[in-house]
C-alpha cells in the first residue's frame, strides 16, 4: 500500500496493530480523523493517554478501576462471599450486563496455557486462594470459557481450594463448548449463572 505521507503511514501502521483492525480499516479511520476538527482529535488523544496513564487494577479482584478498590468490590450490597472467577475484564462487563449476579468477581488475567507459555504463577490465582484460606469465601463460581485451557484453569483452582470447605460451581453449559463468554447474549449468560452446577459434577461429566 502506497502512502502520500510518512506521517499517515506511521499512524496507519500503529492503528493496524489493534485487534480486528487491518491496514485498510486503519487508513479509513485515519482519513476520517483528518477530516474532523483538530480539537476533536486532541480530545481523543488526551482520552487515550489518560486511560493508559491513570487506569489501575482493583487490589481485591483485579478488575479495571479508577480507584484502588473498584465500584463492585466497594459495594456493600453485593454478596462478598460469592466470587465469580472470570478470565478478563470483558467477561465482568458481559456478566454485569445480565443484572443477575449479585456477588463479586475475581479476574484471573488469562487462562493456563502451556503451549502459550502461560502458567498458574502468571495469573491472579494466589490472591483468590488466599481469600479462601482466610475464610472470606463461601462459593466460587467458575465462569471461564468452555475450552481446554478454561477447563484446565478451573481444575487447577479447584485443587487449590477444595480442602477449605468452599462450594465450587460452574456456569451451566448453555454456553457452547469453545465459545468465548464475551460473545454470549445476556439471556444465555444469565441462565447459565442461575442454573450453575457443582464443579465436581461438571468435571465428572467431561
C-alpha positions as CSV (number, residue, x, y, z in Angstrom):
1,X,0.0,0.0,0.0
2,X,1.5,3.3,-1.1
3,X,1.0,6.4,1.2
4,X,1.3,10.0,0.2
5,X,2.7,10.9,3.6
6,X,5.1,9.2,6.0
7,X,3.1,10.6,8.9
8,X,-0.1,8.9,7.6
9,X,1.8,5.7,7.0
10,X,3.1,5.7,10.6
11,X,-0.4,6.4,12.0
12,X,-1.9,3.6,9.9
13,X,0.9,1.2,11.0
14,X,0.2,1.8,14.7
15,X,-3.6,1.6,14.5
16,X,-3.5,-1.6,12.4
17,X,-1.8,-3.3,15.3
18,X,-5.1,-3.2,17.3
19,X,-7.2,-6.4,17.3
20,X,-9.5,-6.7,14.4
21,X,-8.1,-3.7,12.6
22,X,-6.4,-4.2,9.2
23,X,-4.5,-1.6,7.3
24,X,-7.4,-0.7,5.1
25,X,-9.6,-0.1,8.1
26,X,-6.8,1.8,9.9
27,X,-6.4,4.0,6.8
28,X,-10.1,4.7,6.7
29,X,-10.1,5.7,10.4
30,X,-7.0,8.0,10.0
31,X,-8.5,9.7,7.0
32,X,-11.8,10.2,8.9
33,X,-9.8,11.8,11.8
34,X,-8.1,14.2,9.4
35,X,-11.5,15.4,8.3
36,X,-12.6,16.2,11.9
37,X,-11.9,19.4,13.8
38,X,-8.4,19.4,15.4
39,X,-10.0,19.9,18.8
40,X,-11.9,16.6,18.5
41,X,-8.6,14.7,17.6
42,X,-6.9,16.3,20.6
43,X,-9.8,15.1,22.9
44,X,-9.3,11.6,21.6
45,X,-5.6,11.7,22.1
46,X,-5.9,13.0,25.6
47,X,-8.5,10.4,26.5
48,X,-6.2,7.6,25.3
49,X,-3.2,9.0,27.1
50,X,-5.2,9.4,30.3
51,X,-6.6,5.9,30.0
52,X,-3.1,4.4,29.6
53,X,-1.5,6.6,32.4
54,X,-4.2,6.6,35.1
55,X,-6.0,3.3,34.8
56,X,-5.4,0.9,37.7
57,X,-6.5,-2.5,38.7
58,X,-8.6,-3.3,41.8
59,X,-6.5,-4.6,44.6
60,X,-9.1,-7.0,45.6
61,X,-10.5,-8.5,42.3
62,X,-8.0,-7.2,39.6
63,X,-10.8,-5.6,37.6
64,X,-10.0,-2.3,35.8
65,X,-10.8,0.6,38.1
66,X,-10.3,4.3,38.7
67,X,-9.7,3.6,42.4
68,X,-7.7,1.1,44.4
69,X,-11.0,-0.8,45.1
70,X,-13.4,-1.0,42.2
71,X,-17.1,0.0,42.5
72,X,-18.3,-3.6,42.6
73,X,-16.0,-4.6,45.4
74,X,-16.8,-1.4,47.3
75,X,-20.5,-2.0,47.1
76,X,-21.8,-3.3,50.5
77,X,-25.0,-4.6,48.9
78,X,-23.0,-7.2,46.9
79,X,-22.5,-10.7,48.3
80,X,-18.8,-10.7,49.1
81,X,-18.8,-14.4,50.0
82,X,-19.7,-15.5,46.5
83,X,-17.0,-15.0,43.9
84,X,-17.3,-15.4,40.1
85,X,-14.0,-16.3,38.6
86,X,-13.5,-14.9,35.0
87,X,-10.7,-14.6,32.5
88,X,-10.6,-10.9,31.9
89,X,-12.4,-7.6,32.3
90,X,-14.6,-8.1,29.2
91,X,-16.2,-11.1,31.0
92,X,-17.0,-9.0,34.0
93,X,-18.8,-6.5,31.8
94,X,-20.7,-9.2,30.0
95,X,-21.9,-10.8,33.2
96,X,-22.8,-7.4,34.7
97,X,-25.0,-6.8,31.7
98,X,-27.2,-9.7,32.8
99,X,-28.1,-7.8,36.0
100,X,-28.4,-11.2,37.7
101,X,-25.2,-11.9,39.6
102,X,-25.0,-10.1,42.9
103,X,-21.7,-11.4,44.2
104,X,-18.2,-10.1,43.3
105,X,-15.7,-11.1,40.8
106,X,-12.1,-12.3,40.5
107,X,-10.3,-11.5,37.3
108,X,-7.5,-14.0,36.5
109,X,-6.0,-12.1,33.6
110,X,-5.9,-15.1,31.3
111,X,-6.0,-18.9,31.3
112,X,-3.4,-21.6,31.9
113,X,-2.0,-22.4,28.5
114,X,1.4,-24.3,28.5
115,X,1.5,-24.0,24.7
116,X,1.5,-20.2,25.0
117,X,3.8,-20.3,28.0
118,X,1.2,-19.2,30.5
119,X,1.4,-20.9,33.8
120,X,-0.5,-20.5,37.1
121,X,2.1,-18.2,38.5
122,X,1.4,-15.7,35.7
123,X,-2.3,-15.4,36.6
124,X,-4.1,-13.8,39.6
125,X,-4.8,-17.2,41.2
126,X,-2.9,-16.9,44.5
127,X,-4.9,-13.9,45.7
128,X,-8.1,-15.9,45.2
129,X,-6.7,-18.9,47.1
130,X,-5.6,-16.6,50.0
131,X,-9.2,-15.3,50.3
132,X,-10.5,-18.8,50.5
133,X,-7.9,-19.8,53.1
134,X,-8.9,-16.7,55.2
135,X,-12.5,-17.9,55.3
136,X,-13.8,-15.0,53.3
137,X,-15.5,-17.1,50.6
138,X,-18.5,-19.5,50.7
139,X,-18.8,-20.2,46.9
140,X,-16.6,-19.9,43.9
141,X,-18.4,-19.8,40.5
142,X,-16.1,-20.8,37.6
143,X,-17.2,-18.7,34.6
144,X,-14.3,-19.3,32.2
145,X,-14.8,-20.2,28.6
146,X,-15.5,-23.8,28.0
147,X,-12.2,-24.6,26.2
148,X,-9.4,-27.0,27.2
149,X,-7.5,-24.0,28.7
150,X,-10.5,-22.9,30.6
151,X,-11.2,-26.3,32.0
152,X,-7.6,-26.8,32.9
153,X,-7.6,-23.5,34.8
154,X,-10.8,-24.4,36.6
155,X,-9.5,-27.7,37.7
156,X,-6.2,-26.2,38.9
157,X,-8.0,-23.7,41.1
158,X,-10.4,-26.4,42.3
159,X,-7.5,-28.4,43.5
160,X,-6.1,-25.4,45.4
161,X,-9.4,-24.7,47.3
162,X,-11.3,-28.0,47.6
163,X,-10.0,-28.7,51.1
164,X,-11.2,-25.5,52.6
165,X,-15.0,-26.1,52.7
166,X,-15.8,-23.7,49.9
167,X,-18.6,-24.6,47.5
168,X,-17.4,-24.7,43.9
169,X,-19.8,-24.4,40.9
170,X,-19.6,-23.7,37.2
171,X,-22.0,-21.9,35.0
172,X,-24.4,-24.2,33.1
173,X,-23.2,-25.3,29.7
174,X,-25.8,-23.1,28.0
175,X,-22.6,-21.6,26.7
176,X,-21.5,-23.7,23.8
177,X,-18.2,-25.6,24.2
178,X,-15.4,-23.5,22.7
179,X,-17.4,-20.2,22.9
180,X,-15.9,-17.1,24.5
181,X,-18.0,-15.6,27.3
182,X,-18.0,-12.1,26.0
183,X,-19.8,-13.1,22.8
184,X,-22.8,-14.8,24.6
185,X,-26.0,-12.9,24.8
186,X,-27.3,-11.6,28.2
187,X,-30.2,-14.1,28.5
188,X,-27.9,-17.1,27.9
189,X,-25.3,-15.8,30.4
190,X,-28.0,-15.1,32.9
191,X,-29.5,-18.6,32.7
192,X,-26.0,-20.1,32.9
193,X,-25.5,-18.2,36.2
194,X,-28.9,-19.2,37.7
195,X,-28.5,-22.8,36.7
196,X,-24.9,-23.3,37.7
197,X,-23.9,-26.8,38.8
198,X,-21.4,-28.1,41.4
199,X,-18.0,-28.0,39.8
200,X,-17.3,-31.6,40.7
201,X,-20.3,-32.7,38.7
202,X,-19.2,-30.7,35.7
203,X,-15.7,-32.2,35.9
204,X,-17.0,-35.7,36.0
205,X,-19.2,-35.1,33.0
206,X,-16.2,-34.1,30.8
